Amino acid sequence: MNAGLPVLLALLAITDAAFCGFRVAAGRDARIFKADYYRAAIRRGMGRGLFTTALVGAGIAGACLFSPGLFPQLLVCARAILWVLLPYATLTLMGMGVWAAAEADVRTLASVVVLGPFTLIRPWVIATAAVVGAWKAPGFTAALVTVAACGVQLALEPWLNAGMRPRLPVGGSGETVKHKVTRAS
């Protein structure tokens, strides 16, 4: 299971990034049929999640090369982090499952009861995971790496949000234009 912990954390990070891509895009497109728009947003989030996960993984691999005892310490942190992240991820995925499989009324209920509130608490869950992982860390370097990795995951949604603007449809051809919101003087 030791080799599986980093893989599981990477999969959670990439899945979270895909959800971040969707959340950043939600409410920014005025078209009625948004499936293609949302799929592109999810791919964008997943792409950036793959990039940041690979970057963090490469940094951790490099740190473990210079400090051979670091990997077992990071596994202790990973186990602690999973105690925080897995319940959150499980409930989020269950909410998404209900949302994807149900009729409109149940979708609304899943959004209001699970997905909306879980979007709001996401930063707090990641921050809690960082604190728990750092608390359980057997060494300072492991604690620092844990907090840094969680910080990168927290920064992902603002990075995805940068440059996003509301999009308004133009004509009937399905084209869209980015709309710059200006404030009246």
Secondary structure as GFF3:
##gff-version 3
##sequence-region A 1 185
A	DSSP	alpha_helix	4	25	.	.	.	ID=ss1
A	DSSP	alpha_helix	35	66	.	.	.	ID=ss2
A	DSSP	alpha_helix	70	101	.	.	.	ID=ss3
A	DSSP	alpha_helix	104	110	.	.	.	ID=ss4
A	DSSP	pi_helix	111	115	.	.	.	ID=ss5
A	DSSP	alpha_helix	116	136	.	.	.	ID=ss6
A	DSSP	alpha_helix	140	161	.	.	.	ID=ss7
A	DSSP	beta_strand	167	170	.	.	.	ID=ss8
A	DSSP	beta_strand	175	178	.	.	.	ID=ss9
###
